[in-house]
Amino acid sequence: MKKLRVMLADDHRIVAEGLQRLLEPEFELIGIVEDGRALIDSAADLKPDVIVADISMPEINGIDALEELKRIDPNVKVVFLTMHRKVAYAKRALDAGALGYVLKHSAPDELVLAVRAAAAGRTFVTSELTDELIRMLQSSKSGAPEPIEQLTLRQREILRLLLDGHSAKSIANRLDISPRTVESHKYSMMETLGVSTTAELIRFAFQSGFADI
């Protein structure tokens, strides 16, 4: 039987090496990347059957990267492997289109199962969070998305760099855009989020939990 083709995205080299040893006996590991931007670019080239990705990564976090991947290929299949135990993160990941959410300490028992489930189009959530997630989904009401989710991928990329202390000029150099474009995105974010200063924008990012991933 032909092995499933799996791509791995994790910025911690030691963790990635451990996951490689876990995955290779079961799957064909076709690539390892270390940040969200590389994940987007490599997935488009390699077209894996399933992507195993961390949530917290440089450049673009895993959930934002998934949203971009979904725009490129609505059928992309992603399993998140993360240390984030808060059920709100699992819900956000599933809302973005993930088919799996596994905690890193559960990887030896659950990751292979999650990858196989995702390949078959089924959703797998780590057993530690399943009951709490079901309760959250049952009690949640449909409505407008969270304000931070209304930002574009580029805006969230810029916001993350602002949180890291980069100036508009530094961000422009990193993203190969003009400082004026950076400022335009920043003011658009402020308008969307209902804040009036850069300090308030940063504070909103921390209070919303955006800075945690």
C-alpha positions, 0 to 999 in steps of 0.5 A, a space after each residue: 500500500 502506498 504510504 501517505 505523503 506528510 509534510 511537517 512544520 515546526 520551528 523547534 529542530 529537536 521537536 521536529 527530529 523527534 516527530 520525524 522518527 515518529 512519523 517516518 515508519 508510518 508515512 512518507 515524510 516529504 518535507 520539514 519547514 520551520 515557519 508559517 510562510 515556508 509552510 504556505 510556499 512548500 505546501 503549494 509545491 509539494 502537495 502533501 496528503 496531510 500537513 502536521 503543523 505547530 500553531 506557534 511559529 515565526 512569520 505566520 502562525 499555523 492557524 493563519 497559515 491554514 486560512 491562507 492554504 484553504 484559500 489556495 486549496 480548499 481540500 488541504 488537510 492539516 493536523 495541528 500538533 501543539 502545546 496549547 491546552 486551551 480549548 479555545 485554541 482547538 475551536 479556533 483551529 477547527 473553525 479555520 478548517 483543521 482536521 486534527 488537534 493533538 497535544 504534543 505530549 500525546 503525540 506518541 499515542 495520537 498523532 498517527 491516528 490523527 494523520 490517518 483520520 485527516 487523510 480520510 476526511 475525519 476530524 480528530 481531537 486529542 482525548 484530553 480536550 474532547 469533552 470540553 470542546 463538545 461543551 463549548 461547541 454546544 453552548 456557543 452561539 453563531 454570530 459575527 467573528 471575533 474582531 481579530 479574525 476580521 484582519 487580513 493575513 497581511 495585517 496579522 503578519 504586520 501586527 505580529 511584527 509590531 508585537 515583536 518590536 519592529 518599526 514600520 521601516 523594519 517591517 517594510 524591509 522584512 516584507 518587501 513593501 513600503 513603510 507607507 503600506 505598513 502604516 496603511 495596514 496599521 491604520 486599517 487594523 486600528 479602524 477594524 478593531 476600534 482603537 486609536 493608537 498603536 499602544 491600544 492596538 498592541 494592548 488589544 492583541 495581548 488581551 485577545 490572546 493573539 500574542 500568545 500564538 
